[in-house]
Amino acid sequence: MRTPLNLGMDELRQRLLHMGGLAEQAVDRACQAYRERDLARCQMVLENEGLINAAERDIDELAFDILARQQPLAGDLRFILAVTKINSDLERVGDQSVNIAERVMDMVELPAVQLPVDIPRMAAAVSAMVRRALESFVEGRAELAQAVLEMDNVVDRMRDEAFILLVKTMNDRPEVTRQALDALLVARNLERVADHATNIAEDVIFWVRGADVRHNVGQDTDANAGEAVKE
């Protein structure tokens, strides 16, 4: 027989999965809007921000209610704490997606120019991080989460390279400064999305293994710790 705690945890999991889907969709739409200079997709990102914000509030309320009424222990408590933190990061992924959409809306008003950076490649890497972080949560697999942590270094290098090249472009070609600045801001927003995906992965590892890896990304977690038991 399912206990009230079991039922509450199942509902919490499903709500977070829905929230994750909204956030992942926002990132994908914002990135596609950049590639295609598509104002319609920008508008979709802006309109869906309200849904993401509402989902964040609902998840927090449910999590706090379970904590107060059911007083979960051990793995269940870690799961709920991880959900509340992941929930916050997903909301911020939505915010960064809005920022990207707003930059695209500015770019569309300007003449298209060739810039020496591959923002779509960076966007693809960031989208993969978000997707894999959510998969690690769905499957309760710390090894998938660990792979996300390793991908973050790649995105950081892309951001650094974009900054150097775009600043040089602004100095050499002042007439395209506004377009280069928009691209630079998009790169920065993408890097922040990657940071939130990393946070999600760290929270999955905390839930599954009970290990805090936030400040020791390169340190192995307890190999003997069991994976989360999914009911």
Residue pairs with C-beta under 8 A, 6 or more apart in sequence:
2 10
4 69
4 70
5 66
5 70
5 72
5 76
6 231
8 62
8 65
8 66
8 70
9 66
9 72
9 76
9 79
9 80
10 231
11 62
12 59
12 62
12 63
12 66
12 80
12 83
13 83
15 55
15 58
15 59
15 62
16 59
16 83
16 86
16 87
16 90
16 137
17 134
17 137
17 138
18 55
19 52
19 55
19 56
19 59
19 87
19 90
19 91
20 86
20 90
20 134
20 137
22 48
22 51
22 52
22 55
22 90
22 94
23 52
23 90
23 91
23 93
23 94
23 97
23 130
24 93
24 127
24 130
24 131
24 134
25 48
26 45
26 48
26 49
26 52
26 93
26 94
26 97
26 98
27 93
27 96
27 97
27 126
27 127
27 130
27 193
28 127
29 41
29 44
29 45
29 97
29 101
30 41
30 42
30 45
30 97
30 98
30 100
30 101
30 104
31 100
31 120
31 123
31 124
31 126
31 127
31 190
32 38
32 41
33 39
33 41
33 42
33 45
33 100
33 101
33 104
34 100
34 103
34 104
34 107
34 119
34 120
34 123
34 186
35 120
35 123
37 104
37 107
37 108
37 112
38 104
39 104
39 105
39 108
41 101
42 101
42 102
42 104
42 105
43 101
45 97
45 98
45 100
45 101
46 98
46 101
46 102
48 94
49 94
49 95
49 98
52 90
52 91
52 94
53 91
53 94
56 87
56 88
56 90
56 91
59 83
59 84
59 87
60 84
60 87
63 80
63 83
63 84
63 87
66 72
66 80
67 77
67 80
72 79
72 80
75 207
75 210
75 228
75 229
78 206
78 207
78 210
79 207
79 228
81 206
81 207
82 203
82 204
82 206
82 207
85 199
85 203
86 137
86 199
86 200
86 203
86 204
89 196
89 197
89 199
89 200
89 203
90 196
90 200
92 192
92 196
93 130
93 193
93 196
93 197
96 189
96 190
96 192
96 193
96 196
97 189
97 193
99 185
99 189
100 186
100 189
100 190
103 182
103 185
103 186
103 189
104 182
104 186
106 178
106 182
107 179
107 182
107 183
110 178
110 179
110 182
111 179
113 176
113 179
115 165
115 166
115 169
115 176
115 179
115 180
115 183
116 165
116 166
116 168
116 169
117 161
117 162
117 165
117 166
117 183
117 187
119 162
119 183
119 186
119 187
119 190
121 158
122 155
122 158
122 159
122 162
122 187
122 190
123 190
125 151
125 154
125 155
125 158
125 194
126 155
126 190
126 191
126 193
126 194
126 197
128 151
129 148
129 151
129 152
129 155
129 193
129 194
129 197
129 198
130 193
130 196
130 197
130 200
132 144
132 147
132 148
132 151
132 197
132 201
133 145
133 148
133 197
133 198
133 200
133 201
133 204
134 200
135 141
135 144
136 142
136 144
136 145
136 148
136 200
136 201
136 204
137 145
137 200
137 204
140 204
140 207
140 208
140 227
140 228
140 230
141 204
141 208
141 227
142 204
142 205
142 208
142 209
142 221
142 227
144 201
144 204
145 200
145 201
145 202
145 204
145 205
145 208
146 201
146 205
146 221
148 197
148 198
148 200
148 201
149 198
149 201
149 202
149 213
149 217
151 194
152 194
152 195
152 197
152 198
152 217
155 190
155 191
155 194
156 191
156 194
158 187
158 191
159 187
159 188
159 190
159 191
162 183
162 184
162 187
163 184
163 187
166 180
166 181
166 183
166 184
166 187
167 184
169 176
169 180
170 176
170 177
170 180
170 181
173 180
202 212
202 213
202 214
205 211
205 213
205 221
206 212
206 213
207 228
208 225
208 227
208 228
209 221
209 222
209 225
209 227
210 222
210 225
211 221
211 222
211 225
213 219
213 221
